[in-house]
Amino acid sequence: MSAQDQPVSSTFGRNVLLATLVAVGMGHTVLFAVLAPLGRDIGLTEVQIASIISASSITVFLCAPVWGRISDRWGRKKVMLVGLFGYAFGTVLFTTICESALIGLLAPLPAYIALIVSRMMHASLMSAAMPSASAYMADITDASTRTKGMGAVGAANNLGAIMGPALGAGLATISLLAPLWFAGGFTLIVGIIVFYLLPDAPRQIVTQMPKKMRRTDPRIFAFFVMGVLMFMGFSIVQQTMAFRLQDSLNLTGAETANMFGIGMMMSAAASLVSQGIIVQRFELKPFTLLRLAIPLLILAFAIMANFATRDFLLGSMVLMGLGMGLAGPAYMAGASLAVGPEEQGAVAGVAGSAGPMGFTIGPLIGSSLYTVQPEYPYLFALVVFVLLFVFTMFSRLGK
């Protein structure tokens, strides 16, 4: 008998859920740690490498709201399993194509097309994981604990994000593909564990497919726009910082993966600290957290634009982690609290699609600006976040 048939406490379900999110966070950051040097070794340009991420992200953007609504009908656990197993098998396919390109079986252009297609197939399934997980947390929390619950989701994901770069940096010394092979196998094991141990969350019974929630719904539109802009800035850094480190410090591919992995690990650790100390210990409203987070992100982008030394670049990634650690749960909690309990799957899917939209446009903007001048991506993000800060200071949503 699987756990979905057993009555178990929400505390147990929360713990299994958070352990699952650690694995999801690890799997995602392993790819970011190695993709830039791996793409260059295959023979791809910076814009081509960025477009692989963008193609994946636009697929998640389109699919995540659908999976969120499906989780209202099927249940959170079933949809989460689709995401986990889809991630595992998609990673194996993507890595196999990379291996074929590296050993010369595929030329750069066919390899690029195959990587785009495989990554979109991968994304269409893995996009089920996060909206179902966020909706699960919403199901087992109430209005007074929702922000802390979403903070715990973010903290677990960031703990995995700490482990991912560390794993990538270590295994990249063997091969740039070794971290991806490990991530695919590990996520498959996690999916099996979830099948047997994670209980279905208590939720309102839905007998038909819930009504589609529009991103322009006035209850959540402002939160959605903020989410897109926040993740756009974050993805600009994730896509270009490996190039910045490699070009500024004259690093090899393996050295770049190692240094960028360290930076991501430090960023995720800082995010975990801000979520564990500020979000969990203080009763702060979502917009209050955003007003604390955005100035940290503005400072981080300013440093990235003006300094190209190792210590300054790594330090700016720490500041970015602190800011995103506050902004992420604030954004998700604000959107969740804006709708009723019967719409938690739908809003989780819509809110969860803001990140993919940001990751669709951010890498393309960042890589294009980087080819013109290395400082331009961070100056662009700085201007956007100054405008975003002005909005949070005067928006009536924060009242």
MARLUM-378873 format. One record per residue (C-alpha): y, z negated, x; residue in three letters; residue number from 1. Coordinates in nm, 4 decimals, decimal comma, padded with zeros to 6 digits, always signed. Example, Ala and Ser with C-alpha at 12.3 -4.5 7.8 and 13.67 -1.06 7.14 Angstrom:
north;up;east;r;k
-00,4500;-00,7800;+01,2300;ALA;1 $
-00,1060;-00,7140;+01,3670;SER;2 $
***
This chain:
north;up;east;r;k
+00,0000;+00,0000;+00,0000;MET;1 $
+00,3428;+00,0941;+00,1375;SER;2 $
+00,6428;-00,1368;+00,1237;ALA;3 $
+00,8020;+00,0633;-00,1558;GLN;4 $
+00,5434;-00,0842;-00,3922;ASP;5 $
+00,5964;-00,4434;-00,2813;GLN;6 $
+00,8673;-00,6828;-00,4021;PRO;7 $
+01,0404;-00,8061;-00,0883;VAL;8 $
+01,3754;-00,9696;-00,0179;SER;9 $
+01,6933;-00,7744;+00,0452;SER;10 $
+01,7230;-00,9620;+00,3749;THR;11 $
+01,3963;-00,8125;+00,4961;PHE;12 $
+01,5033;-00,4673;+00,3799;GLY;13 $
+01,8387;-00,5083;+00,5544;ARG;14 $
+01,6715;-00,5974;+00,8829;ASN;15 $
+01,4351;-00,3003;+00,8722;VAL;16 $
+01,7248;-00,0742;+00,7723;LEU;17 $
+01,9390;-00,1910;+01,0635;LEU;18 $
+01,6522;-00,1438;+01,3087;ALA;19 $
+01,6148;+00,2104;+01,1746;THR;20 $
+01,9844;+00,2808;+01,2252;LEU;21 $
+01,9560;+00,1705;+01,5865;VAL;22 $
+01,7029;+00,4506;+01,6366;ALA;23 $
+01,9219;+00,7041;+01,4537;VAL;24 $
+02,2239;+00,6137;+01,6666;GLY;25 $
+02,0188;+00,6427;+01,9826;MET;26 $
+01,8866;+00,9844;+01,8882;GLY;27 $
+02,2301;+01,1284;+01,8178;HIS;28 $
+02,3974;+01,0041;+02,1357;THR;29 $
+02,1114;+01,1213;+02,3575;VAL;30 $
+02,2006;+01,4797;+02,2624;LEU;31 $
+02,5726;+01,4356;+02,3267;PHE;32 $
+02,4988;+01,2882;+02,6692;ALA;33 $
+02,3102;+01,5970;+02,7910;VAL;34 $
+02,4266;+01,8947;+02,5835;LEU;35 $
+02,7313;+01,9923;+02,7919;ALA;36 $
+02,5545;+02,0137;+03,1312;PRO;37 $
+02,2399;+02,1510;+02,9660;LEU;38 $
+02,4367;+02,4288;+02,7972;GLY;39 $
+02,6011;+02,5248;+03,1238;ARG;40 $
+02,2612;+02,5369;+03,2970;ASP;41 $
+02,1356;+02,7730;+03,0252;ILE;42 $
+02,4379;+02,9965;+03,0830;GLY;43 $
+02,6464;+02,9181;+02,7756;LEU;44 $
+03,0243;+02,8926;+02,7694;THR;45 $
+03,2145;+02,5802;+02,6635;GLU;46 $
+03,3020;+02,7382;+02,3281;VAL;47 $
+02,9395;+02,8399;+02,2662;GLN;48 $
+02,8235;+02,4860;+02,3417;ILE;49 $
+03,0859;+02,3481;+02,1035;ALA;50 $
+02,9837;+02,5945;+01,8319;SER;51 $
+02,6261;+02,4592;+01,8372;ILE;52 $
+02,7636;+02,1185;+01,7416;ILE;53 $
+03,0003;+02,2732;+01,4874;SER;54 $
+02,7233;+02,4743;+01,3182;ALA;55 $
+02,5145;+02,1596;+01,2914;SER;56 $
+02,8079;+01,9593;+01,1596;SER;57 $
+02,9075;+02,2071;+00,8877;ILE;58 $
+02,5453;+02,2043;+00,7712;THR;59 $
+02,5504;+01,8250;+00,7476;VAL;60 $
+02,8863;+01,8464;+00,5697;PHE;61 $
+02,7338;+02,0685;+00,3016;LEU;62 $
+02,4007;+01,8872;+00,2710;CYS;63 $
+02,4907;+01,5165;+00,2985;ALA;64 $
+02,6517;+01,4889;-00,0483;PRO;65 $
+02,3475;+01,6561;-00,2027;VAL;66 $
+02,1106;+01,4133;-00,0286;TRP;67 $
+02,3291;+01,1231;-00,1392;GLY;68 $
+02,2966;+01,2248;-00,5035;ARG;69 $
+01,9261;+01,2900;-00,4607;ILE;70 $
+01,8860;+00,9350;-00,3292;SER;71 $
+02,0294;+00,8097;-00,6605;ASP;72 $
+01,7407;+00,9880;-00,8317;ARG;73 $
+01,4502;+00,9627;-00,5844;TRP;74 $
+01,5361;+00,6319;-00,4219;GLY;75 $
+01,6930;+00,5552;-00,0852;ARG;76 $
+01,3700;+00,5202;+00,1102;LYS;77 $
+01,2245;+00,8609;+00,0250;LYS;78 $
+01,5420;+01,0390;+00,1233;VAL;79 $
+01,5718;+00,8343;+00,4417;MET;80 $
+01,2212;+00,9453;+00,5380;LEU;81 $
+01,3214;+01,3092;+00,4900;VAL;82 $
+01,6058;+01,2503;+00,7332;GLY;83 $
+01,3960;+01,0711;+00,9950;LEU;84 $
+01,1029;+01,3124;+00,9966;PHE;85 $
+01,3421;+01,6085;+00,9767;GLY;86 $
+01,5283;+01,4751;+01,2782;TYR;87 $
+01,2087;+01,4267;+01,4771;ALA;88 $
+01,0632;+01,7726;+01,4162;PHE;89 $
+01,4018;+01,9440;+01,4452;GLY;90 $
+01,4603;+01,7840;+01,7843;THR;91 $
+01,1241;+01,9091;+01,9075;VAL;92 $
+01,2109;+02,2645;+01,7949;LEU;93 $
+01,5582;+02,2539;+01,9521;PHE;94 $
+01,4224;+02,1181;+02,2807;THR;95 $
+01,1485;+02,3813;+02,2938;THR;96 $
+01,4116;+02,6562;+02,2700;ILE;97 $
+01,6151;+02,4912;+02,5482;CYS;98 $
+01,3025;+02,4755;+02,7657;GLU;99 $
+01,2332;+02,8439;+02,7043;SER;100 $
+01,5883;+02,9355;+02,8067;ALA;101 $
+01,5781;+02,7250;+03,1222;LEU;102 $
+01,2580;+02,8851;+03,2493;ILE;103 $
+01,3843;+03,2367;+03,1746;GLY;104 $
+01,1857;+03,3273;+02,8624;LEU;105 $
+01,5102;+03,3615;+02,6679;LEU;106 $
+01,8331;+03,5167;+02,7920;ALA;107 $
+02,1541;+03,3212;+02,7232;PRO;108 $
+02,2581;+03,5194;+02,4128;LEU;109 $
+01,9195;+03,5070;+02,2308;PRO;110 $
+01,8890;+03,1422;+02,3330;ALA;111 $
+02,2321;+03,0707;+02,1889;TYR;112 $
+02,1440;+03,2342;+01,8550;ILE;113 $
+01,8105;+03,0510;+01,8403;ALA;114 $
+01,9781;+02,7177;+01,9190;LEU;115 $
+02,2357;+02,7719;+01,6436;ILE;116 $
+01,9669;+02,8545;+01,3848;VAL;117 $
+01,7340;+02,5716;+01,4871;SER;118 $
+02,0157;+02,3195;+01,4921;ARG;119 $
+02,1258;+02,4202;+01,1399;MET;120 $
+01,7678;+02,3858;+01,0128;MET;121 $
+01,7495;+02,0517;+01,1897;HIS;122 $
+02,0792;+01,9348;+01,0387;ALA;123 $
+01,9850;+02,0312;+00,6828;SER;124 $
+01,7103;+01,7681;+00,6917;LEU;125 $
+01,8471;+01,4999;+00,9242;MET;126 $
+02,1608;+01,4830;+00,7062;SER;127 $
+01,9532;+01,2869;+00,4551;ALA;128 $
+01,9353;+00,9775;+00,6776;ALA;129 $
+02,2889;+00,8366;+00,6875;MET;130 $
+02,3986;+00,8713;+00,3200;PRO;131 $
+02,0733;+00,7155;+00,2013;SER;132 $
+02,1080;+00,4348;+00,4562;ALA;133 $
+02,4704;+00,3668;+00,3592;SER;134 $
+02,3792;+00,3723;-00,0107;ALA;135 $
+02,0908;+00,1346;+00,0629;TYR;136 $
+02,3358;-00,1119;+00,2175;MET;137 $
+02,5687;-00,0722;-00,0800;ALA;138 $
+02,2759;-00,1508;-00,3123;ASP;139 $
+02,2032;-00,4837;-00,1420;ILE;140 $
+02,5663;-00,5998;-00,1078;THR;141 $
+02,8430;-00,6793;-00,3562;ASP;142 $
+03,2181;-00,6232;-00,3457;ALA;143 $
+03,2791;-00,9385;-00,1422;SER;144 $
+03,0261;-00,8453;+00,1275;THR;145 $
+03,0527;-00,4647;+00,1243;ARG;146 $
+03,2853;-00,4315;+00,4245;THR;147 $
+03,0645;-00,6616;+00,6317;LYS;148 $
+02,7561;-00,4702;+00,5199;GLY;149 $
+02,9070;-00,1392;+00,6243;MET;150 $
+03,0147;-00,3057;+00,9459;GLY;151 $
+02,6530;-00,4029;+01,0071;ALA;152 $
+02,5482;-00,0412;+00,9465;VAL;153 $
+02,8037;+00,0716;+01,2015;GLY;154 $
+02,7058;-00,2014;+01,4470;ALA;155 $
+02,3391;-00,1046;+01,4310;ALA;156 $
+02,4266;+00,2591;+01,4787;ASN;157 $
+02,6442;+00,1671;+01,7752;ASN;158 $
+02,3727;-00,0451;+01,9294;LEU;159 $
+02,1598;+00,2673;+01,9243;GLY;160 $
+02,4572;+00,4564;+02,0653;ALA;161 $
+02,4546;+00,2149;+02,3597;ILE;162 $
+02,0842;+00,2710;+02,4174;MET;163 $
+02,1069;+00,6509;+02,3820;GLY;164 $
+02,3368;+00,7219;+02,6774;PRO;165 $
+02,1516;+00,4680;+02,8907;ALA;166 $
+01,8278;+00,6443;+02,8063;LEU;167 $
+01,9857;+00,9854;+02,8640;GLY;168 $
+02,1310;+00,8830;+03,1996;ALA;169 $
+01,7968;+00,7443;+03,3148;GLY;170 $
+01,5719;+01,0254;+03,1950;LEU;171 $
+01,8184;+01,2979;+03,2985;ALA;172 $
+01,7276;+01,2217;+03,6588;THR;173 $
+01,3820;+01,3580;+03,5714;ILE;174 $
+01,5001;+01,6469;+03,3548;SER;175 $
+01,7928;+01,7155;+03,1209;LEU;176 $
+01,5348;+01,7771;+02,8481;LEU;177 $
+01,3398;+01,4540;+02,8987;ALA;178 $
+01,5815;+01,2453;+02,6834;PRO;179 $
+01,5468;+01,4932;+02,3945;LEU;180 $
+01,1658;+01,4919;+02,4070;TRP;181 $
+01,1712;+01,1126;+02,4025;PHE;182 $
+01,4201;+01,0951;+02,1136;ALA;183 $
+01,2092;+01,3273;+01,8966;GLY;184 $
+00,8919;+01,1275;+01,9537;GLY;185 $
+01,0637;+00,7930;+01,9094;PHE;186 $
+01,2245;+00,8922;+01,5787;THR;187 $
+00,8867;+01,0087;+01,4492;LEU;188 $
+00,7454;+00,6628;+01,5220;ILE;189 $
+01,0425;+00,5004;+01,3482;VAL;190 $
+00,9824;+00,7164;+01,0406;GLY;191 $
+00,6240;+00,5920;+01,0229;ILE;192 $
+00,7444;+00,2320;+01,0535;ILE;193 $
+00,9974;+00,2846;+00,7731;VAL;194 $
+00,7265;+00,4313;+00,5490;PHE;195 $
+00,5159;+00,1177;+00,5780;TYR;196 $
+00,7761;-00,1582;+00,6092;LEU;197 $
+01,1024;-00,0655;+00,4361;LEU;198 $
+01,1160;-00,1671;+00,0687;PRO;199 $
+01,3047;+00,0411;-00,1833;ASP;200 $
+01,6456;-00,1112;-00,2525;ALA;201 $
+01,7222;-00,2503;-00,5990;PRO;202 $
+01,9397;+00,0014;-00,7820;ARG;203 $
+02,0320;+00,1316;-01,1252;GLN;204 $
+01,7626;+00,3575;-01,2703;ILE;205 $
+01,8794;+00,7196;-01,2858;VAL;206 $
+01,6702;+00,9553;-01,4959;THR;207 $
+01,8450;+01,2780;-01,4023;GLN;208 $
+02,0368;+01,4226;-01,1134;MET;209 $
+02,3704;+01,2360;-01,0966;PRO;210 $
+02,6909;+01,4278;-01,1589;LYS;211 $
+02,8357;+01,5877;-00,8498;LYS;212 $
+03,1178;+01,3869;-00,6951;MET;213 $
+03,3988;+01,6041;-00,5661;ARG;214 $
+03,5684;+01,5368;-00,2369;ARG;215 $
+03,8964;+01,5801;-00,4258;THR;216 $
+03,8099;+01,2943;-00,6627;ASP;217 $
+04,1382;+01,0961;-00,6665;PRO;218 $
+03,9517;+00,7683;-00,6124;ARG;219 $
+03,8216;+00,8748;-00,2715;ILE;220 $
+04,0221;+01,1793;-00,1604;PHE;221 $
+04,2577;+00,9860;+00,0693;ALA;222 $
+03,9620;+00,8117;+00,2330;PHE;223 $
+03,7846;+01,1442;+00,2802;PHE;224 $
+04,0847;+01,3039;+00,4513;VAL;225 $
+04,1239;+01,0024;+00,6793;MET;226 $
+03,7557;+01,0185;+00,7663;GLY;227 $
+03,7766;+01,3872;+00,8569;VAL;228 $
+04,0757;+01,3275;+01,0849;LEU;229 $
+03,9244;+01,0220;+01,2511;MET;230 $
+03,5977;+01,1939;+01,3304;PHE;231 $
+03,7776;+01,5098;+01,4364;MET;232 $
+03,9579;+01,3126;+01,7070;GLY;233 $
+03,6392;+01,1342;+01,8058;PHE;234 $
+03,4448;+01,4605;+01,8293;SER;235 $
+03,7159;+01,6232;+02,0406;ILE;236 $
+03,6530;+01,3536;+02,2997;VAL;237 $
+03,2745;+01,3722;+02,2733;GLN;238 $
+03,2787;+01,7496;+02,3165;GLN;239 $
+03,5305;+01,7787;+02,6008;THR;240 $
+03,4984;+01,4589;+02,8022;MET;241 $
+03,1826;+01,5733;+02,9824;ALA;242 $
+03,3678;+01,8871;+03,0940;PHE;243 $
+03,6688;+01,6746;+03,1954;ARG;244 $
+03,4538;+01,4440;+03,4053;LEU;245 $
+03,2586;+01,7285;+03,5639;GLN;246 $
+03,5645;+01,9357;+03,6485;ASP;247 $
+03,7899;+01,6480;+03,7572;SER;248 $
+03,5312;+01,4681;+03,9686;LEU;249 $
+03,3360;+01,7764;+04,0881;ASN;250 $
+03,0036;+01,6495;+03,9509;LEU;251 $
+02,6685;+01,8258;+03,9211;THR;252 $
+02,4987;+01,8650;+03,5824;GLY;253 $
+02,2791;+01,5573;+03,6293;ALA;254 $
+02,5734;+01,3553;+03,7632;GLU;255 $
+02,7834;+01,4625;+03,4644;THR;256 $
+02,5134;+01,3534;+03,2180;ALA;257 $
+02,4907;+01,0211;+03,4014;ASN;258 $
+02,8665;+00,9577;+03,4106;MET;259 $
+02,9270;+01,0735;+03,0532;PHE;260 $
+02,6295;+00,8654;+02,9411;GLY;261 $
+02,7853;+00,5591;+03,1026;ILE;262 $
+03,1148;+00,6306;+02,9277;GLY;263 $
+02,9472;+00,6697;+02,5889;MET;264 $
+02,7476;+00,3538;+02,6461;MET;265 $
+03,0659;+00,1601;+02,7274;MET;266 $
+03,2403;+00,3083;+02,4230;SER;267 $
+02,9538;+00,2164;+02,1914;ALA;268 $
+02,9370;-00,1352;+02,3387;ALA;269 $
+03,3100;-00,1812;+02,2721;ALA;270 $
+03,2581;-00,0577;+01,9156;SER;271 $
+02,9758;-00,3052;+01,8699;LEU;272 $
+03,1999;-00,5874;+01,9920;VAL;273 $
+03,4827;-00,5005;+01,7514;SER;274 $
+03,2406;-00,4757;+01,4596;GLN;275 $
+03,0553;-00,7948;+01,5488;GLY;276 $
+03,3644;-01,0081;+01,6094;ILE;277 $
+03,6458;-00,8704;+01,3936;ILE;278 $
+03,4686;-00,6989;+01,1028;VAL;279 $
+03,1966;-00,9606;+01,0558;GLN;280 $
+03,4017;-01,2767;+01,1135;ARG;281 $
+03,7275;-01,1987;+00,9363;PHE;282 $
+03,7858;-01,1127;+00,5710;GLU;283 $
+04,0026;-00,8058;+00,6293;LEU;284 $
+04,0644;-00,5276;+00,3791;LYS;285 $
+03,9711;-00,1701;+00,4750;PRO;286 $
+04,3322;-00,0558;+00,5256;PHE;287 $
+04,4109;-00,3612;+00,7364;THR;288 $
+04,1276;-00,2647;+00,9686;LEU;289 $
+04,2592;+00,0926;+00,9845;LEU;290 $
+04,6048;-00,0297;+01,0801;ARG;291 $
+04,4491;-00,2224;+01,3671;LEU;292 $
+04,2228;+00,0640;+01,4737;ALA;293 $
+04,4540;+00,3632;+01,4870;ILE;294 $
+04,6997;+00,2296;+01,7517;PRO;295 $
+04,4002;+00,1681;+01,9818;LEU;296 $
+04,2915;+00,5288;+01,9335;LEU;297 $
+04,6446;+00,6592;+01,9967;ILE;298 $
+04,6547;+00,4661;+02,3251;LEU;299 $
+04,3120;+00,6012;+02,4225;ALA;300 $
+04,4193;+00,9630;+02,3673;PHE;301 $
+04,7416;+00,9055;+02,5627;ALA;302 $
+04,5426;+00,7824;+02,8636;ILE;303 $
+04,2971;+01,0727;+02,8422;MET;304 $
+04,5846;+01,3213;+02,8426;ALA;305 $
+04,7717;+01,1713;+03,1347;ASN;306 $
+04,5056;+01,0444;+03,3755;PHE;307 $
+04,2010;+01,2245;+03,5218;ALA;308 $
+04,0455;+00,9531;+03,7383;THR;309 $
+03,7057;+00,8000;+03,6666;ARG;310 $
+03,8348;+00,4506;+03,5874;ASP;311 $
+04,1094;+00,5647;+03,3512;PHE;312 $
+03,8814;+00,8073;+03,1662;LEU;313 $
+03,6058;+00,5490;+03,1233;LEU;314 $
+03,8611;+00,2867;+03,0220;GLY;315 $
+04,0043;+00,5174;+02,7572;SER;316 $
+03,6547;+00,5638;+02,6145;MET;317 $
+03,6278;+00,1847;+02,5833;VAL;318 $
+03,9549;+00,1778;+02,3868;LEU;319 $
+03,8261;+00,4583;+02,1664;MET;320 $
+03,5106;+00,2576;+02,0987;GLY;321 $
+03,7107;-00,0499;+01,9983;LEU;322 $
+03,9178;+00,1584;+01,7578;GLY;323 $
+03,6286;+00,3477;+01,6007;MET;324 $
+03,4351;+00,0222;+01,5633;GLY;325 $
+03,7066;-00,0966;+01,3259;LEU;326 $
+03,7817;+00,2359;+01,1598;ALA;327 $
+03,4241;+00,3372;+01,0708;GLY;328 $
+03,3266;+00,0447;+00,8443;PRO;329 $
+03,6780;+00,0330;+00,6963;ALA;330 $
+03,6519;+00,3942;+00,5884;TYR;331 $
+03,2996;+00,3630;+00,4428;MET;332 $
+03,3729;+00,0332;+00,2665;ALA;333 $
+03,6966;+00,1640;+00,1174;GLY;334 $
+03,5234;+00,4669;-00,0316;ALA;335 $
+03,2287;+00,2592;-00,1564;SER;336 $
+03,4510;+00,0024;-00,3279;LEU;337 $
+03,6481;+00,2766;-00,5020;ALA;338 $
+03,3558;+00,3765;-00,7302;VAL;339 $
+03,0973;+00,2081;-00,9507;GLY;340 $
+02,7431;+00,0943;-00,8605;PRO;341 $
+02,5823;+00,3952;-01,0276;GLU;342 $
+02,7716;+00,6295;-00,7923;GLU;343 $
+02,6902;+00,4688;-00,4579;GLN;344 $
+02,4524;+00,7435;-00,3487;GLY;345 $
+02,7030;+01,0122;-00,4445;ALA;346 $
+02,9962;+00,8456;-00,2688;VAL;347 $
+02,7859;+00,7725;+00,0391;ALA;348 $
+02,7030;+01,1422;+00,0612;GLY;349 $
+03,0645;+01,2527;+00,0178;VAL;350 $
+03,2031;+00,9886;+00,2535;ALA;351 $
+02,9266;+01,0633;+00,4999;GLY;352 $
+03,0212;+01,4316;+00,4986;SER;353 $
+03,3669;+01,3556;+00,6403;ALA;354 $
+03,2157;+01,2919;+00,9813;GLY;355 $
+03,0344;+01,6270;+00,9923;PRO;356 $
+03,3510;+01,8062;+00,8820;MET;357 $
+03,5381;+01,6355;+01,1644;GLY;358 $
+03,2580;+01,7317;+01,4018;PHE;359 $
+03,2778;+02,0908;+01,2772;THR;360 $
+03,6443;+02,1485;+01,3537;ILE;361 $
+03,6915;+01,8978;+01,6366;GLY;362 $
+03,4620;+02,0579;+01,8974;PRO;363 $
+03,6008;+02,4060;+01,8306;LEU;364 $
+03,9602;+02,2865;+01,8573;ILE;365 $
+03,8845;+02,0692;+02,1581;GLY;366 $
+03,6888;+02,3280;+02,3561;SER;367 $
+03,9426;+02,6024;+02,2799;SER;368 $
+04,2349;+02,3858;+02,3896;LEU;369 $
+04,0427;+02,2695;+02,6957;TYR;370 $
+04,0039;+02,6260;+02,8207;THR;371 $
+04,3841;+02,6590;+02,8077;VAL;372 $
+04,4680;+02,3221;+02,9649;GLN;373 $
+04,2400;+02,0171;+03,0076;PRO;374 $
+04,5035;+01,7772;+02,8695;GLU;375 $
+04,5711;+01,9672;+02,5470;TYR;376 $
+04,2762;+01,8399;+02,3362;PRO;377 $
+04,3868;+01,4791;+02,3790;TYR;378 $
+04,7547;+01,5544;+02,3172;LEU;379 $
+04,6557;+01,7294;+01,9945;PHE;380 $
+04,4479;+01,4300;+01,8827;ALA;381 $
+04,7320;+01,1933;+01,9733;LEU;382 $
+04,9769;+01,3766;+01,7451;VAL;383 $
+04,7259;+01,3809;+01,4565;VAL;384 $
+04,6608;+01,0085;+01,4863;PHE;385 $
+05,0306;+00,9222;+01,4975;VAL;386 $
+05,0663;+01,1011;+01,1628;LEU;387 $
+04,7568;+00,9234;+01,0319;LEU;388 $
+04,9016;+00,5870;+01,1325;PHE;389 $
+05,2232;+00,6637;+00,9431;VAL;390 $
+05,0140;+00,7439;+00,6360;PHE;391 $
+04,8193;+00,4156;+00,6521;THR;392 $
+05,1417;+00,2175;+00,6849;MET;393 $
+05,2973;+00,3642;+00,3706;PHE;394 $
+04,9945;+00,4478;+00,1516;SER;395 $
+04,9675;+00,2603;-00,1764;ARG;396 $
+04,5900;+00,2422;-00,1289;LEU;397 $
+04,6438;-00,0374;+00,1201;GLY;398 $
+04,8399;-00,2542;-00,1215;LYS;399 $
***
